[in-house]
Amino acid sequence: MRRTSTQRFITYSWAIAVLIGLAFAGLEYGLRFEIERTDATDAPSWLDLALFLCGYLFMFCLKPIQKAIQRKLCQRATHRAHPKNAG
């Protein structure tokens, strides 16, 4: 059975949203390890808490990001399917 275009757009939009989330998490951990490297003592607990809270809040942003990406993909597909007539 072949998937419909809506199912394909949902899959693509979730894949893009997850990639954005992974990039965000990579930046957070990169920042954490950079701060740990410059500081001779243990990483401050406030930094771990701040990164955890940012990641937690970002989880709530994934669904709206996915919906926005899906909407854009559908708009582009509709725009390509109905080209303007040259007058």
ZIPE-V344165 format. One record per residue. N is the residue number from 1. RES is the residue in three letters. SS is DSSP state (@ for helix, = for strand, . for the rest). OMEGA is omega in radians with two decimals (* if undefined). Layout:
n | res | ss | omega
N | RES | SS | OMEGA
N | RES | SS | OMEGA
This chain:
n | res | ss | omega
1 | MET | . | -3.10
2 | ARG | . | 3.14
3 | ARG | . | 3.09
4 | THR | . | -3.13
5 | SER | @ | 3.11
6 | THR | @ | 3.10
7 | GLN | @ | 3.12
8 | ARG | @ | 3.12
9 | PHE | @ | 3.10
10 | ILE | @ | 3.12
11 | THR | @ | 3.13
12 | TYR | @ | -3.09
13 | SER | @ | 3.09
14 | TRP | @ | 3.12
15 | ALA | @ | 3.12
16 | ILE | @ | 3.13
17 | ALA | @ | 3.11
18 | VAL | @ | 3.07
19 | LEU | @ | 3.07
20 | ILE | @ | 3.10
21 | GLY | @ | 3.11
22 | LEU | @ | 3.09
23 | ALA | @ | 3.11
24 | PHE | @ | 3.12
25 | ALA | @ | 3.09
26 | GLY | @ | 3.09
27 | LEU | @ | 3.11
28 | GLU | @ | -3.11
29 | TYR | @ | 3.05
30 | GLY | @ | 3.09
31 | LEU | @ | -3.13
32 | ARG | @ | -3.12
33 | PHE | @ | 3.06
34 | GLU | @ | 3.12
35 | ILE | @ | 3.09
36 | GLU | @ | -3.10
37 | ARG | @ | -3.12
38 | THR | @ | -3.13
39 | ASP | . | -3.09
40 | ALA | . | -3.13
41 | THR | . | 3.09
42 | ASP | . | 3.10
43 | ALA | . | -3.13
44 | PRO | . | -3.11
45 | SER | @ | 3.12
46 | TRP | @ | 3.12
47 | LEU | @ | 3.09
48 | ASP | @ | 3.13
49 | LEU | @ | -3.14
50 | ALA | @ | 3.13
51 | LEU | @ | 3.10
52 | PHE | @ | -3.14
53 | LEU | @ | 3.08
54 | CYS | @ | 3.09
55 | GLY | @ | 3.12
56 | TYR | @ | 3.11
57 | LEU | @ | 3.13
58 | PHE | @ | 3.10
59 | MET | @ | 3.11
60 | PHE | @ | 3.13
61 | CYS | @ | -3.08
62 | LEU | @ | -3.12
63 | LYS | @ | 3.07
64 | PRO | @ | 3.09
65 | ILE | @ | 3.13
66 | GLN | @ | 3.13
67 | LYS | @ | 3.13
68 | ALA | @ | 3.11
69 | ILE | @ | 3.13
70 | GLN | @ | 3.11
71 | ARG | @ | 3.12
72 | LYS | @ | 3.11
73 | LEU | @ | 3.12
74 | CYS | @ | 3.11
75 | GLN | @ | 3.12
76 | ARG | @ | 3.13
77 | ALA | @ | 3.12
78 | THR | @ | -3.14
79 | HIS | @ | 3.11
80 | ARG | @ | -3.11
81 | ALA | @ | -3.12
82 | HIS | . | -3.14
83 | PRO | . | 3.13
84 | LYS | . | 3.10
85 | ASN | . | 3.10
86 | ALA | . | -2.98
87 | GLY | . | *
